[in-house]
Amino acid sequence: MQKYVCEICGYVYDPEVGDPDNDVPAGTAWEDVPEDWLCPVCGAPKENFAPEE
């Protein structure tokens, strides 16, 4: 699955891991992450993430 990187702090969202501390279970595709989800490290919104190359 495609990973996404926060352009602010470098946090990598991995769909296989999700973000269980913030109610995003493992296996959640990026498209299915809630629009109001924020980076767990720096608080940036989803729009500040880009596909990992």
ModelCIF file with pLDDT and N, C-alpha, C, O atoms, coordinates in Angstrom:
data_MODEL
#
_entry.id   MODEL 
#
_entity.id                         1 
_entity.type                       polymer 
_entity.pdbx_number_of_molecules   1 
#
_entity_poly.entity_id                      1 
_entity_poly.type                           'polypeptide(L)' 
_entity_poly.nstd_linkage                   no 
_entity_poly.nstd_monomer                   no 
_entity_poly.pdbx_seq_one_letter_code       MQKYVCEICGYVYDPEVGDPDNDVPAGTAWEDVPEDWLCPVCGAPKENFAPEE 
_entity_poly.pdbx_seq_one_letter_code_can   MQKYVCEICGYVYDPEVGDPDNDVPAGTAWEDVPEDWLCPVCGAPKENFAPEE 
_entity_poly.pdbx_strand_id                 A 
#
loop_
_entity_poly_seq.entity_id 
_entity_poly_seq.num 
_entity_poly_seq.mon_id 
_entity_poly_seq.hetero 
1 1  MET n 
1 2  GLN n 
1 3  LYS n 
1 4  TYR n 
1 5  VAL n 
1 6  CYS n 
1 7  GLU n 
1 8  ILE n 
1 9  CYS n 
1 10 GLY n 
1 11 TYR n 
1 12 VAL n 
1 13 TYR n 
1 14 ASP n 
1 15 PRO n 
1 16 GLU n 
1 17 VAL n 
1 18 GLY n 
1 19 ASP n 
1 20 PRO n 
1 21 ASP n 
1 22 ASN n 
1 23 ASP n 
1 24 VAL n 
1 25 PRO n 
1 26 ALA n 
1 27 GLY n 
1 28 THR n 
1 29 ALA n 
1 30 TRP n 
1 31 GLU n 
1 32 ASP n 
1 33 VAL n 
1 34 PRO n 
1 35 GLU n 
1 36 ASP n 
1 37 TRP n 
1 38 LEU n 
1 39 CYS n 
1 40 PRO n 
1 41 VAL n 
1 42 CYS n 
1 43 GLY n 
1 44 ALA n 
1 45 PRO n 
1 46 LYS n 
1 47 GLU n 
1 48 ASN n 
1 49 PHE n 
1 50 ALA n 
1 51 PRO n 
1 52 GLU n 
1 53 GLU n 
#
_struct_asym.id          A 
_struct_asym.entity_id   1 
#
loop_
_ma_qa_metric.id 
_ma_qa_metric.mode 
_ma_qa_metric.name 
_ma_qa_metric.software_group_id 
_ma_qa_metric.type 
1 global pLDDT . pLDDT 
2 local  pLDDT . pLDDT 
#
_ma_qa_metric_global.metric_id      1 
_ma_qa_metric_global.metric_value   97.57 
_ma_qa_metric_global.model_id       1 
_ma_qa_metric_global.ordinal_id     1 
#
loop_
_ma_qa_metric_local.label_asym_id 
_ma_qa_metric_local.label_comp_id 
_ma_qa_metric_local.label_seq_id 
_ma_qa_metric_local.metric_id 
_ma_qa_metric_local.metric_value 
_ma_qa_metric_local.model_id 
_ma_qa_metric_local.ordinal_id 
A MET 1  2 90.00 1 1  
A GLN 2  2 97.00 1 2  
A LYS 3  2 98.00 1 3  
A TYR 4  2 98.00 1 4  
A VAL 5  2 98.00 1 5  
A CYS 6  2 98.00 1 6  
A GLU 7  2 98.00 1 7  
A ILE 8  2 98.00 1 8  
A CYS 9  2 98.00 1 9  
A GLY 10 2 98.00 1 10 
A TYR 11 2 98.00 1 11 
A VAL 12 2 98.00 1 12 
A TYR 13 2 98.00 1 13 
A ASP 14 2 98.00 1 14 
A PRO 15 2 98.00 1 15 
A GLU 16 2 98.00 1 16 
A VAL 17 2 98.00 1 17 
A GLY 18 2 98.00 1 18 
A ASP 19 2 98.00 1 19 
A PRO 20 2 97.00 1 20 
A ASP 21 2 97.00 1 21 
A ASN 22 2 97.00 1 22 
A ASP 23 2 97.00 1 23 
A VAL 24 2 98.00 1 24 
A PRO 25 2 98.00 1 25 
A ALA 26 2 98.00 1 26 
A GLY 27 2 98.00 1 27 
A THR 28 2 98.00 1 28 
A ALA 29 2 98.00 1 29 
A TRP 30 2 98.00 1 30 
A GLU 31 2 97.00 1 31 
A ASP 32 2 98.00 1 32 
A VAL 33 2 98.00 1 33 
A PRO 34 2 98.00 1 34 
A GLU 35 2 97.00 1 35 
A ASP 36 2 98.00 1 36 
A TRP 37 2 98.00 1 37 
A LEU 38 2 98.00 1 38 
A CYS 39 2 98.00 1 39 
A PRO 40 2 98.00 1 40 
A VAL 41 2 98.00 1 41 
A CYS 42 2 98.00 1 42 
A GLY 43 2 98.00 1 43 
A ALA 44 2 98.00 1 44 
A PRO 45 2 98.00 1 45 
A LYS 46 2 98.00 1 46 
A GLU 47 2 98.00 1 47 
A ASN 48 2 98.00 1 48 
A PHE 49 2 98.00 1 49 
A ALA 50 2 98.00 1 50 
A PRO 51 2 98.00 1 51 
A GLU 52 2 97.00 1 52 
A GLU 53 2 91.00 1 53 
#
loop_
_atom_site.group_PDB 
_atom_site.id 
_atom_site.type_symbol 
_atom_site.label_atom_id 
_atom_site.label_alt_id 
_atom_site.label_comp_id 
_atom_site.label_asym_id 
_atom_site.label_entity_id 
_atom_site.label_seq_id 
_atom_site.pdbx_PDB_ins_code 
_atom_site.Cartn_x 
_atom_site.Cartn_y 
_atom_site.Cartn_z 
_atom_site.occupancy 
_atom_site.B_iso_or_equiv 
_atom_site.pdbx_formal_charge 
_atom_site.auth_seq_id 
_atom_site.auth_comp_id 
_atom_site.auth_asym_id 
_atom_site.auth_atom_id 
_atom_site.pdbx_PDB_model_num 
ATOM 1   N N  . MET A 1 1  ? 0.844   -1.199 0.000  1.00 90.00 ? 1  MET A N  1 
ATOM 2   C CA . MET A 1 1  ? 0.000   0.000  0.000  1.00 90.00 ? 1  MET A CA 1 
ATOM 3   C C  . MET A 1 1  ? 0.883   1.255  0.000  1.00 90.00 ? 1  MET A C  1 
ATOM 4   O O  . MET A 1 1  ? 1.978   1.261  0.563  1.00 90.00 ? 1  MET A O  1 
ATOM 5   N N  . GLN A 1 2  ? 0.393   2.291  -0.629 1.00 97.00 ? 2  GLN A N  1 
ATOM 6   C CA . GLN A 1 2  ? 1.114   3.559  -0.729 1.00 97.00 ? 2  GLN A CA 1 
ATOM 7   C C  . GLN A 1 2  ? 1.212   4.237  0.636  1.00 97.00 ? 2  GLN A C  1 
ATOM 8   O O  . GLN A 1 2  ? 0.222   4.337  1.360  1.00 97.00 ? 2  GLN A O  1 
ATOM 9   N N  . LYS A 1 3  ? 2.405   4.696  0.977  1.00 98.00 ? 3  LYS A N  1 
ATOM 10  C CA . LYS A 1 3  ? 2.619   5.451  2.211  1.00 98.00 ? 3  LYS A CA 1 
ATOM 11  C C  . LYS A 1 3  ? 2.592   6.935  1.873  1.00 98.00 ? 3  LYS A C  1 
ATOM 12  O O  . LYS A 1 3  ? 2.861   7.328  0.738  1.00 98.00 ? 3  LYS A O  1 
ATOM 13  N N  . TYR A 1 4  ? 2.266   7.755  2.867  1.00 98.00 ? 4  TYR A N  1 
ATOM 14  C CA . TYR A 1 4  ? 2.200   9.200  2.683  1.00 98.00 ? 4  TYR A CA 1 
ATOM 15  C C  . TYR A 1 4  ? 3.069   9.879  3.728  1.00 98.00 ? 4  TYR A C  1 
ATOM 16  O O  . TYR A 1 4  ? 3.095   9.471  4.889  1.00 98.00 ? 4  TYR A O  1 
ATOM 17  N N  . VAL A 1 5  ? 3.790   10.933 3.302  1.00 98.00 ? 5  VAL A N  1 
ATOM 18  C CA . VAL A 1 5  ? 4.747   11.618 4.163  1.00 98.00 ? 5  VAL A CA 1 
ATOM 19  C C  . VAL A 1 5  ? 4.269   13.034 4.461  1.00 98.00 ? 5  VAL A C  1 
ATOM 20  O O  . VAL A 1 5  ? 3.837   13.757 3.563  1.00 98.00 ? 5  VAL A O  1 
ATOM 21  N N  . CYS A 1 6  ? 4.352   13.424 5.740  1.00 98.00 ? 6  CYS A N  1 
ATOM 22  C CA . CYS A 1 6  ? 4.041   14.801 6.130  1.00 98.00 ? 6  CYS A CA 1 
ATOM 23  C C  . CYS A 1 6  ? 5.158   15.695 5.614  1.00 98.00 ? 6  CYS A C  1 
ATOM 24  O O  . CYS A 1 6  ? 6.331   15.476 5.914  1.00 98.00 ? 6  CYS A O  1 
ATOM 25  N N  . GLU A 1 7  ? 4.784   16.704 4.834  1.00 98.00 ? 7  GLU A N  1 
ATOM 26  C CA . GLU A 1 7  ? 5.773   17.609 4.266  1.00 98.00 ? 7  GLU A CA 1 
ATOM 27  C C  . GLU A 1 7  ? 6.315   18.586 5.296  1.00 98.00 ? 7  GLU A C  1 
ATOM 28  O O  . GLU A 1 7  ? 7.292   19.286 5.030  1.00 98.00 ? 7  GLU A O  1 
ATOM 29  N N  . ILE A 1 8  ? 5.694   18.641 6.469  1.00 98.00 ? 8  ILE A N  1 
ATOM 30  C CA . ILE A 1 8  ? 6.137   19.547 7.521  1.00 98.00 ? 8  ILE A CA 1 
ATOM 31  C C  . ILE A 1 8  ? 7.206   18.879 8.399  1.00 98.00 ? 8  ILE A C  1 
ATOM 32  O O  . ILE A 1 8  ? 8.282   19.439 8.610  1.00 98.00 ? 8  ILE A O  1 
ATOM 33  N N  . CYS A 1 9  ? 6.898   17.674 8.908  1.00 98.00 ? 9  CYS A N  1 
ATOM 34  C CA . CYS A 1 9  ? 7.804   17.049 9.887  1.00 98.00 ? 9  CYS A CA 1 
ATOM 35  C C  . CYS A 1 9  ? 8.429   15.733 9.430  1.00 98.00 ? 9  CYS A C  1 
ATOM 36  O O  . CYS A 1 9  ? 9.356   15.241 10.074 1.00 98.00 ? 9  CYS A O  1 
ATOM 37  N N  . GLY A 1 10 ? 7.942   15.155 8.331  1.00 98.00 ? 10 GLY A N  1 
ATOM 38  C CA . GLY A 1 10 ? 8.517   13.920 7.833  1.00 98.00 ? 10 GLY A CA 1 
ATOM 39  C C  . GLY A 1 10 ? 7.860   12.649 8.349  1.00 98.00 ? 10 GLY A C  1 
ATOM 40  O O  . GLY A 1 10 ? 8.292   11.550 8.003  1.00 98.00 ? 10 GLY A O  1 
ATOM 41  N N  . TYR A 1 11 ? 6.810   12.780 9.181  1.00 98.00 ? 11 TYR A N  1 
ATOM 42  C CA . TYR A 1 11 ? 6.083   11.593 9.653  1.00 98.00 ? 11 TYR A CA 1 
ATOM 43  C C  . TYR A 1 11 ? 5.548   10.823 8.449  1.00 98.00 ? 11 TYR A C  1 
ATOM 44  O O  . TYR A 1 11 ? 5.055   11.421 7.493  1.00 98.00 ? 11 TYR A O  1 
ATOM 45  N N  . VAL A 1 12 ? 5.645   9.498  8.497  1.00 98.00 ? 12 VAL A N  1 
ATOM 46  C CA . VAL A 1 12 ? 5.152   8.653  7.410  1.00 98.00 ? 12 VAL A CA 1 
ATOM 47  C C  . VAL A 1 12 ? 3.905   7.921  7.871  1.00 98.00 ? 12 VAL A C  1 
ATOM 48  O O  . VAL A 1 12 ? 3.937   7.177  8.851  1.00 98.00 ? 12 VAL A O  1 
ATOM 49  N N  . TYR A 1 13 ? 2.793   8.139  7.150  1.00 98.00 ? 13 TYR A N  1 
ATOM 50  C CA . TYR A 1 13 ? 1.567   7.385  7.411  1.00 98.00 ? 13 TYR A CA 1 
ATOM 51  C C  . TYR A 1 13 ? 1.658   6.090  6.612  1.00 98.00 ? 13 TYR A C  1 
ATOM 52  O O  . TYR A 1 13 ? 1.742   6.110  5.384  1.00 98.00 ? 13 TYR A O  1 
ATOM 53  N N  . ASP A 1 14 ? 1.639   4.971  7.318  1.00 98.00 ? 14 ASP A N  1 
ATOM 54  C CA . ASP A 1 14 ? 1.698   3.651  6.700  1.00 98.00 ? 14 ASP A CA 1 
ATOM 55  C C  . ASP A 1 14 ? 0.328   2.999  6.869  1.00 98.00 ? 14 ASP A C  1 
ATOM 56  O O  . ASP A 1 14 ? -0.072  2.699  7.994  1.00 98.00 ? 14 ASP A O  1 
ATOM 57  N N  . PRO A 1 15 ? -0.403  2.774  5.766  1.00 98.00 ? 15 PRO A N  1 
ATOM 58  C CA . PRO A 1 15 ? -1.742  2.181  5.869  1.00 98.00 ? 15 PRO A CA 1 
ATOM 59  C C  . PRO A 1 15 ? -1.762  0.827  6.573  1.00 98.00 ? 15 PRO A C  1 
ATOM 60  O O  . PRO A 1 15 ? -2.764  0.473  7.196  1.00 98.00 ? 15 PRO A O  1 
ATOM 61  N N  . GLU A 1 16 ? -0.678  0.071  6.485  1.00 98.00 ? 16 GLU A N  1 
ATOM 62  C CA . GLU A 1 16 ? -0.641  -1.231 7.144  1.00 98.00 ? 16 GLU A CA 1 
ATOM 63  C C  . GLU A 1 16 ? -0.622  -1.097 8.661  1.00 98.00 ? 16 GLU A C  1 
ATOM 64  O O  . GLU A 1 16 ? -1.041  -2.009 9.374  1.00 98.00 ? 16 GLU A O  1 
ATOM 65  N N  . VAL A 1 17 ? -0.139  0.035  9.152  1.00 98.00 ? 17 VAL A N  1 
ATOM 66  C CA . VAL A 1 17 ? -0.064  0.300  10.593 1.00 98.00 ? 17 VAL A CA 1 
ATOM 67  C C  . VAL A 1 17 ? -1.234  1.168  11.044 1.00 98.00 ? 17 VAL A C  1 
ATOM 68  O O  . VAL A 1 17 ? -1.763  0.981  12.140 1.00 98.00 ? 17 VAL A O  1 
ATOM 69  N N  . GLY A 1 18 ? -1.640  2.120  10.198 1.00 98.00 ? 18 GLY A N  1 
ATOM 70  C CA . GLY A 1 18 ? -2.687  3.065  10.563 1.00 98.00 ? 18 GLY A CA 1 
ATOM 71  C C  . GLY A 1 18 ? -2.173  4.042  11.617 1.00 98.00 ? 18 GLY A C  1 
ATOM 72  O O  . GLY A 1 18 ? -0.971  4.288  11.717 1.00 98.00 ? 18 GLY A O  1 
ATOM 73  N N  . ASP A 1 19 ? -3.093  4.592  12.397 1.00 98.00 ? 19 ASP A N  1 
ATOM 74  C CA . ASP A 1 19 ? -2.761  5.486  13.507 1.00 98.00 ? 19 ASP A CA 1 
ATOM 75  C C  . ASP A 1 19 ? -3.729  5.152  14.632 1.00 98.00 ? 19 ASP A C  1 
ATOM 76  O O  . ASP A 1 19 ? -4.617  5.942  14.956 1.00 98.00 ? 19 ASP A O  1 
ATOM 77  N N  . PRO A 1 20 ? -3.548  3.956  15.234 1.00 97.00 ? 20 PRO A N  1 
ATOM 78  C CA . PRO A 1 20 ? -4.515  3.486  16.234 1.00 97.00 ? 20 PRO A CA 1 
ATOM 79  C C  . PRO A 1 20 ? -4.687  4.422  17.428 1.00 97.00 ? 20 PRO A C  1 
ATOM 80  O O  . PRO A 1 20 ? -5.748  4.430  18.052 1.00 97.00 ? 20 PRO A O  1 
ATOM 81  N N  . ASP A 1 21 ? -3.657  5.216  17.757 1.00 97.00 ? 21 ASP A N  1 
ATOM 82  C CA . ASP A 1 21 ? -3.780  6.158  18.874 1.00 97.00 ? 21 ASP A CA 1 
ATOM 83  C C  . ASP A 1 21 ? -4.778  7.270  18.564 1.00 97.00 ? 21 ASP A C  1 
ATOM 84  O O  . ASP A 1 21 ? -5.264  7.947  19.470 1.00 97.00 ? 21 ASP A O  1 
ATOM 85  N N  . ASN A 1 22 ? -5.082  7.454  17.276 1.00 97.00 ? 22 ASN A N  1 
ATOM 86  C CA . ASN A 1 22 ? -6.011  8.505  16.857 1.00 97.00 ? 22 ASN A CA 1 
ATOM 87  C C  . ASN A 1 22 ? -7.195  7.928  16.072 1.00 97.00 ? 22 ASN A C  1 
ATOM 88  O O  . ASN A 1 22 ? -7.720  8.564  15.158 1.00 97.00 ? 22 ASN A O  1 
ATOM 89  N N  . ASP A 1 23 ? -7.596  6.729  16.444 1.00 97.00 ? 23 ASP A N  1 
ATOM 90  C CA . ASP A 1 23 ? -8.798  6.080  15.898 1.00 97.00 ? 23 ASP A CA 1 
ATOM 91  C C  . ASP A 1 23 ? -8.752  5.775  14.401 1.00 97.00 ? 23 ASP A C  1 
ATOM 92  O O  . ASP A 1 23 ? -9.787  5.766  13.735 1.00 97.00 ? 23 ASP A O  1 
ATOM 93  N N  . VAL A 1 24 ? -7.548  5.525  13.871 1.00 98.00 ? 24 VAL A N  1 
ATOM 94  C CA . VAL A 1 24 ? -7.409  5.085  12.485 1.00 98.00 ? 24 VAL A CA 1 
ATOM 95  C C  . VAL A 1 24 ? -6.803  3.678  12.547 1.00 98.00 ? 24 VAL A C  1 
ATOM 96  O O  . VAL A 1 24 ? -5.596  3.526  12.736 1.00 98.00 ? 24 VAL A O  1 
ATOM 97  N N  . PRO A 1 25 ? -7.641  2.658  12.388 1.00 98.00 ? 25 PRO A N  1 
ATOM 98  C CA . PRO A 1 25 ? -7.147  1.278  12.545 1.00 98.00 ? 25 PRO A CA 1 
ATOM 99  C C  . PRO A 1 25 ? -6.175  0.850  11.447 1.00 98.00 ? 25 PRO A C  1 
ATOM 100 O O  . PRO A 1 25 ? -6.167  1.400  10.346 1.00 98.00 ? 25 PRO A O  1 
ATOM 101 N N  . ALA A 1 26 ? -5.356  -0.149 11.780 1.00 98.00 ? 26 ALA A N  1 
ATOM 102 C CA . ALA A 1 26 ? -4.441  -0.725 10.800 1.00 98.00 ? 26 ALA A CA 1 
ATOM 103 C C  . ALA A 1 26 ? -5.236  -1.193 9.588  1.00 98.00 ? 26 ALA A C  1 
ATOM 104 O O  . ALA A 1 26 ? -6.352  -1.693 9.729  1.00 98.00 ? 26 ALA A O  1 
ATOM 105 N N  . GLY A 1 27 ? -4.667  -1.034 8.403  1.00 98.00 ? 27 GLY A N  1 
ATOM 106 C CA . GLY A 1 27 ? -5.336  -1.430 7.174  1.00 98.00 ? 27 GLY A CA 1 
ATOM 107 C C  . GLY A 1 27 ? -6.180  -0.334 6.550  1.00 98.00 ? 27 GLY A C  1 
ATOM 108 O O  . GLY A 1 27 ? -6.849  -0.569 5.544  1.00 98.00 ? 27 GLY A O  1 
ATOM 109 N N  . THR A 1 28 ? -6.161  0.871  7.134  1.00 98.00 ? 28 THR A N  1 
ATOM 110 C CA . THR A 1 28 ? -6.952  1.984  6.599  1.00 98.00 ? 28 THR A CA 1 
ATOM 111 C C  . THR A 1 28 ? -6.195  2.678  5.475  1.00 98.00 ? 28 THR A C  1 
ATOM 112 O O  . THR A 1 28 ? -5.138  3.268  5.698  1.00 98.00 ? 28 THR A O  1 
ATOM 113 N N  . ALA A 1 29 ? -6.746  2.603  4.261  1.00 98.00 ? 29 ALA A N  1 
ATOM 114 C CA . ALA A 1 29 ? -6.132  3.274  3.108  1.00 98.00 ? 29 ALA A CA 1 
ATOM 115 C C  . ALA A 1 29 ? -6.168  4.784  3.321  1.00 98.00 ? 29 ALA A C  1 
ATOM 116 O O  . ALA A 1 29 ? -7.041  5.301  4.018  1.00 98.00 ? 29 ALA A O  1 
ATOM 117 N N  . TRP A 1 30 ? -5.217  5.482  2.718  1.00 98.00 ? 30 TRP A N  1 
ATOM 118 C CA . TRP A 1 30 ? -5.131  6.937  2.869  1.00 98.00 ? 30 TRP A CA 1 
ATOM 119 C C  . TRP A 1 30 ? -6.447  7.618  2.508  1.00 98.00 ? 30 TRP A C  1 
ATOM 120 O O  . TRP A 1 30 ? -6.870  8.561  3.177  1.00 98.00 ? 30 TRP A O  1 
ATOM 121 N N  . GLU A 1 31 ? -7.084  7.138  1.455  1.00 97.00 ? 31 GLU A N  1 
ATOM 122 C CA . GLU A 1 31 ? -8.343  7.737  1.001  1.00 97.00 ? 31 GLU A CA 1 
ATOM 123 C C  . GLU A 1 31 ? -9.440  7.616  2.062  1.00 97.00 ? 31 GLU A C  1 
ATOM 124 O O  . GLU A 1 31 ? -10.383 8.407  2.079  1.00 97.00 ? 31 GLU A O  1 
ATOM 125 N N  . ASP A 1 32 ? -9.312  6.621  2.946  1.00 98.00 ? 32 ASP A N  1 
ATOM 126 C CA . ASP A 1 32 ? -10.327 6.376  3.967  1.00 98.00 ? 32 ASP A CA 1 
ATOM 127 C C  . ASP A 1 32 ? -10.000 7.014  5.314  1.00 98.00 ? 32 ASP A C  1 
ATOM 128 O O  . ASP A 1 32 ? -10.795 6.925  6.250  1.00 98.00 ? 32 ASP A O  1 
ATOM 129 N N  . VAL A 1 33 ? -8.831  7.659  5.420  1.00 98.00 ? 33 VAL A N  1 
ATOM 130 C CA . VAL A 1 33 ? -8.490  8.378  6.649  1.00 98.00 ? 33 VAL A CA 1 
ATOM 131 C C  . VAL A 1 33 ? -9.403  9.605  6.707  1.00 98.00 ? 33 VAL A C  1 
ATOM 132 O O  . VAL A 1 33 ? -9.535  10.310 5.706  1.00 98.00 ? 33 VAL A O  1 
ATOM 133 N N  . PRO A 1 34 ? -10.038 9.878  7.855  1.00 98.00 ? 34 PRO A N  1 
ATOM 134 C CA . PRO A 1 34 ? -10.954 11.027 7.945  1.00 98.00 ? 34 PRO A CA 1 
ATOM 135 C C  . PRO A 1 34 ? -10.290 12.343 7.533  1.00 98.00 ? 34 PRO A C  1 
ATOM 136 O O  . PRO A 1 34 ? -9.109  12.566 7.799  1.00 98.00 ? 34 PRO A O  1 
ATOM 137 N N  . GLU A 1 35 ? -11.060 13.200 6.886  1.00 97.00 ? 35 GLU A N  1 
ATOM 138 C CA . GLU A 1 35 ? -10.529 14.481 6.415  1.00 97.00 ? 35 GLU A CA 1 
ATOM 139 C C  . GLU A 1 35 ? -10.055 15.372 7.557  1.00 97.00 ? 35 GLU A C  1 
ATOM 140 O O  . GLU A 1 35 ? -9.200  16.235 7.356  1.00 97.00 ? 35 GLU A O  1 
ATOM 141 N N  . ASP A 1 36 ? -10.603 15.170 8.755  1.00 98.00 ? 36 ASP A N  1 
ATOM 142 C CA . ASP A 1 36 ? -10.207 16.019 9.891  1.00 98.00 ? 36 ASP A CA 1 
ATOM 143 C C  . ASP A 1 36 ? -9.055  15.421 10.697 1.00 98.00 ? 36 ASP A C  1 
ATOM 144 O O  . ASP A 1 36 ? -8.685  15.957 11.742 1.00 98.00 ? 36 ASP A O  1 
ATOM 145 N N  . TRP A 1 37 ? -8.484  14.305 10.211 1.00 98.00 ? 37 TRP A N  1 
ATOM 146 C CA . TRP A 1 37 ? -7.327  13.690 10.864 1.00 98.00 ? 37 TRP A CA 1 
ATOM 147 C C  . TRP A 1 37 ? -6.136  14.628 10.757 1.00 98.00 ? 37 TRP A C  1 
ATOM 148 O O  . TRP A 1 37 ? -5.964  15.310 9.748  1.00 98.00 ? 37 TRP A O  1 
ATOM 149 N N  . LEU A 1 38 ? -5.310  14.660 11.805 1.00 98.00 ? 38 LEU A N  1 
ATOM 150 C CA . LEU A 1 38 ? -4.123  15.505 11.817 1.00 98.00 ? 38 LEU A CA 1 
ATOM 151 C C  . LEU A 1 38 ? -2.887  14.659 12.059 1.00 98.00 ? 38 LEU A C  1 
ATOM 152 O O  . LEU A 1 38 ? -2.961  13.610 12.698 1.00 98.00 ? 38 LEU A O  1 
ATOM 153 N N  . CYS A 1 39 ? -1.753  15.113 11.550 1.00 98.00 ? 39 CYS A N  1 
ATOM 154 C CA . CYS A 1 39 ? -0.485  14.429 11.762 1.00 98.00 ? 39 CYS A CA 1 
ATOM 155 C C  . CYS A 1 39 ? -0.274  14.258 13.268 1.00 98.00 ? 39 CYS A C  1 
ATOM 156 O O  . CYS A 1 39 ? -0.356  15.234 14.013 1.00 98.00 ? 39 CYS A O  1 
ATOM 157 N N  . PRO A 1 40 ? -0.002  13.029 13.725 1.00 98.00 ? 40 PRO A N  1 
ATOM 158 C CA . PRO A 1 40 ? 0.165   12.805 15.160 1.00 98.00 ? 40 PRO A CA 1 
ATOM 159 C C  . PRO A 1 40 ? 1.445   13.412 15.734 1.00 98.00 ? 40 PRO A C  1 
ATOM 160 O O  . PRO A 1 40 ? 1.596   13.490 16.954 1.00 98.00 ? 40 PRO A O  1 
ATOM 161 N N  . VAL A 1 41 ? 2.361   13.840 14.879 1.00 98.00 ? 41 VAL A N  1 
ATOM 162 C CA . VAL A 1 41 ? 3.615   14.429 15.353 1.00 98.00 ? 41 VAL A CA 1 
ATOM 163 C C  . VAL A 1 41 ? 3.527   15.953 15.425 1.00 98.00 ? 41 VAL A C  1 
ATOM 164 O O  . VAL A 1 41 ? 3.844   16.551 16.453 1.00 98.00 ? 41 VAL A O  1 
ATOM 165 N N  . CYS A 1 42 ? 3.089   16.586 14.312 1.00 98.00 ? 42 CYS A N  1 
ATOM 166 C CA . CYS A 1 42 ? 3.121   18.053 14.270 1.00 98.00 ? 42 CYS A CA 1 
ATOM 167 C C  . CYS A 1 42 ? 1.750   18.706 14.150 1.00 98.00 ? 42 CYS A C  1 
ATOM 168 O O  . CYS A 1 42 ? 1.642   19.928 14.247 1.00 98.00 ? 42 CYS A O  1 
ATOM 169 N N  . GLY A 1 43 ? 0.689   17.904 13.938 1.00 98.00 ? 43 GLY A N  1 
ATOM 170 C CA . GLY A 1 43 ? -0.659  18.469 13.862 1.00 98.00 ? 43 GLY A CA 1 
ATOM 171 C C  . GLY A 1 43 ? -1.050  19.013 12.497 1.00 98.00 ? 43 GLY A C  1 
ATOM 172 O O  . GLY A 1 43 ? -2.067  19.695 12.372 1.00 98.00 ? 43 GLY A O  1 
ATOM 173 N N  . ALA A 1 44 ? -0.257  18.721 11.474 1.00 98.00 ? 44 ALA A N  1 
ATOM 174 C CA . ALA A 1 44 ? -0.577  19.202 10.122 1.00 98.00 ? 44 ALA A CA 1 
ATOM 175 C C  . ALA A 1 44 ? -1.792  18.444 9.566  1.00 98.00 ? 44 ALA A C  1 
ATOM 176 O O  . ALA A 1 44 ? -1.970  17.264 9.866  1.00 98.00 ? 44 ALA A O  1 
ATOM 177 N N  . PRO A 1 45 ? -2.625  19.110 8.761  1.00 98.00 ? 45 PRO A N  1 
ATOM 178 C CA . PRO A 1 45 ? -3.773  18.436 8.144  1.00 98.00 ? 45 PRO A CA 1 
ATOM 179 C C  . PRO A 1 45 ? -3.357  17.535 6.985  1.00 98.00 ? 45 PRO A C  1 
ATOM 180 O O  . PRO A 1 45 ? -2.220  17.594 6.516  1.00 98.00 ? 45 PRO A O  1 
ATOM 181 N N  . LYS A 1 46 ? -4.295  16.696 6.529  1.00 98.00 ? 46 LYS A N  1 
ATOM 182 C CA . LYS A 1 46 ? -4.018  15.752 5.435  1.00 98.00 ? 46 LYS A CA 1 
ATOM 183 C C  . LYS A 1 46 ? -3.471  16.429 4.192  1.00 98.00 ? 46 LYS A C  1 
ATOM 184 O O  . LYS A 1 46 ? -2.691  15.823 3.457  1.00 98.00 ? 46 LYS A O  1 
ATOM 185 N N  . GLU A 1 47 ? -3.859  17.665 3.940  1.00 98.00 ? 47 GLU A N  1 
ATOM 186 C CA . GLU A 1 47 ? -3.421  18.349 2.720  1.00 98.00 ? 47 GLU A CA 1 
ATOM 187 C C  . GLU A 1 47 ? -1.910  18.595 2.709  1.00 98.00 ? 47 GLU A C  1 
ATOM 188 O O  . GLU A 1 47 ? -1.348  18.917 1.662  1.00 98.00 ? 47 GLU A O  1 
ATOM 189 N N  . ASN A 1 48 ? -1.250  18.449 3.852  1.00 98.00 ? 48 ASN A N  1 
ATOM 190 C CA . ASN A 1 48 ? 0.195   18.625 3.929  1.00 98.00 ? 48 ASN A CA 1 
ATOM 191 C C  . ASN A 1 48 ? 0.964   17.310 3.753  1.00 98.00 ? 48 ASN A C  1 
ATOM 192 O O  . ASN A 1 48 ? 2.166   17.252 4.010  1.00 98.00 ? 48 ASN A O  1 
ATOM 193 N N  . PHE A 1 49 ? 0.266   16.259 3.316  1.00 98.00 ? 49 PHE A N  1 
ATOM 194 C CA . PHE A 1 49 ? 0.902   14.970 3.079  1.00 98.00 ? 49 PHE A CA 1 
ATOM 195 C C  . PHE A 1 49 ? 1.024   14.723 1.580  1.00 98.00 ? 49 PHE A C  1 
ATOM 196 O O  . PHE A 1 49 ? 0.178   15.145 0.792  1.00 98.00 ? 49 PHE A O  1 
ATOM 197 N N  . ALA A 1 50 ? 2.097   14.030 1.208  1.00 98.00 ? 50 ALA A N  1 
ATOM 198 C CA . ALA A 1 50 ? 2.333   13.679 -0.190 1.00 98.00 ? 50 ALA A CA 1 
ATOM 199 C C  . ALA A 1 50 ? 2.712   12.209 -0.268 1.00 98.00 ? 50 ALA A C  1 
ATOM 200 O O  . ALA A 1 50 ? 3.266   11.667 0.688  1.00 98.00 ? 50 ALA A O  1 
ATOM 201 N N  . PRO A 1 51 ? 2.425   11.551 -1.390 1.00 98.00 ? 51 PRO A N  1 
ATOM 202 C CA . PRO A 1 51 ? 2.807   10.143 -1.541 1.00 98.00 ? 51 PRO A CA 1 
ATOM 203 C C  . PRO A 1 51 ? 4.313   9.976  -1.368 1.00 98.00 ? 51 PRO A C  1 
ATOM 204 O O  . PRO A 1 51 ? 5.097   10.786 -1.864 1.00 98.00 ? 51 PRO A O  1 
ATOM 205 N N  . GLU A 1 52 ? 4.707   8.929  -0.665 1.00 97.00 ? 52 GLU A N  1 
ATOM 206 C CA . GLU A 1 52 ? 6.126   8.634  -0.478 1.00 97.00 ? 52 GLU A CA 1 
ATOM 207 C C  . GLU A 1 52 ? 6.686   8.085  -1.787 1.00 97.00 ? 52 GLU A C  1 
ATOM 208 O O  . GLU A 1 52 ? 6.056   7.251  -2.438 1.00 97.00 ? 52 GLU A O  1 
ATOM 209 N N  . GLU A 1 53 ? 7.857   8.550  -2.165 1.00 91.00 ? 53 GLU A N  1 
ATOM 210 C CA . GLU A 1 53 ? 8.475   8.093  -3.415 1.00 91.00 ? 53 GLU A CA 1 
ATOM 211 C C  . GLU A 1 53 ? 9.429   6.955  -3.171 1.00 91.00 ? 53 GLU A C  1 
ATOM 212 O O  . GLU A 1 53 ? 10.038  6.447  -4.112 1.00 91.00 ? 53 GLU A O  1 
#
